[in-house]
Amino acid sequence: MKLGYKCSHMELSTIFIDDYMTDCLPVYPLIYIWSLRRLLDGECATFQEISERFRVTEGDVIKAWRHWEKEKLVSISSSKNGMDITFLPIAMKNEPAHESQEAKLSLLPSSAAAASRPNYTTQELACYRSECPDIERLFSCAEKTLGKLLSYNDMNVIFGFHDWLRLPIDVIEFLLEYCEENDHRGLRYIEKCAMDWADRGISDVKSATEYVQNFDRDYRTILRHAGQVSGYPTPAQRKYMDKWLHELNMPLELIVEAVDRCVEKINKFDKKYTEKILTEWHKNGIFTMDAVAAGDSEFSQNKTSRPAPKAKNKFVNFKQRDIDYSQYEKLERAYIEKKLNAN
């Protein structure tokens, strides 16, 4: 919606003031009203802009919009560049809304969030830690997982899980506990997992639980084909399977196929042999079973079309001497005659 000129005033329903403003955190109505004002001027907004204007985290901005979505005052949809906030008609609670034109505001990610993790000052981190019990609890959970007191950089990274990646606090705590249980205590590894979860849209503990269960199921499937029918993967096993699943980004069915080929070829599972197969497939852009079959067919055709190698014989290049055997016979006959005459 774009009016083409700056608004000097705007209307706000008294229903919003009477029924909605008092049932939430004070900043939520401010975000709603300010964003509606931007919309009327036909402008977009960024998460960072709202965050800085109202001195809250970008995660708090998301919570505000989720609150208004729950109240059925807006609908939220994901877009390529961020989120689209559609303002819905305001009606008294528990009553149907009157039909009217809907207006949509595009919320764009801040340039910092789109590019890389932002840096927070020590004053900002101290403020959030002292004023927000959830953040303090999150840092305590992180200290337990990492097994040390958090440095400034540690807090900067972990707070970014919530503010930058917009993961809920309980999801981050679940992630930390999961990594601790599986002996992954490196912050770099944990951050990569957090980024992966954010990309997958994991927004609650239920979806996080389902994701890790499926993830662990992949581990057990690979190990079963490798001959380990029971037990849980060791940290060393997880390390090389993580490489296949995430660094090489190979589908599970191709990893299983590589393991099966390894066992069939050398009668046992060998990590290096299997990884050699997967690396070769990755190098050649093979990521499906159809592509594997096509590669096998091409290899067979090339093999049959090659000329058979010439047999090697160490006597082939033997140079025979030019010998006159008749001369030997004459000498031998003369020797025999000489012996007879002597007798």
Number of C-alpha atoms within 10 A of each C-alpha: 12 13 11 10 9 12 12 7 8 9 6 11 10 11 13 16 11 11 12 18 15 11 10 12 11 10 15 20 20 15 18 17 13 12 20 20 18 16 21 20 16 18 17 14 16 16 22 21 15 21 19 11 10 13 12 15 21 25 20 20 22 16 15 20 20 15 16 20 17 11 13 16 20 22 17 17 10 11 11 7 11 16 18 19 22 17 22 20 17 22 17 13 13 6 8 10 14 10 10 9 8 11 16 20 21 22 22 19 19 18 12 12 16 14 9 9 15 16 14 16 11 12 9 12 17 14 11 16 18 12 11 11 11 14 19 16 15 20 20 14 17 25 17 15 21 17 11 9 13 16 9 12 12 17 22 19 20 21 26 23 23 23 23 26 21 24 22 19 21 16 22 26 19 16 22 25 18 16 19 18 11 13 13 19 18 12 17 12 11 21 17 11 15 24 16 13 20 17 10 12 14 20 17 15 17 10 15 18 16 11 15 13 11 11 12 13 12 19 18 18 16 22 21 15 17 18 13 14 12 9 9 14 17 10 12 9 13 17 12 15 21 14 13 21 16 11 10 17 13 19 15 17 15 19 23 19 18 21 27 19 17 22 18 11 11 10 10 14 20 13 14 11 17 20 20 13 18 23 16 11 20 15 10 11 11 19 19 15 13 10 14 16 12 13 15 12 12 11 11 11 11 10 11 9 8 8 7 8 6 6 7 7 8 7 7 8 7 8 7 6 6 6 8 8 8 9 9 10 11 10 10 11 10 10 11 10 10 10 9 8 7 6 5
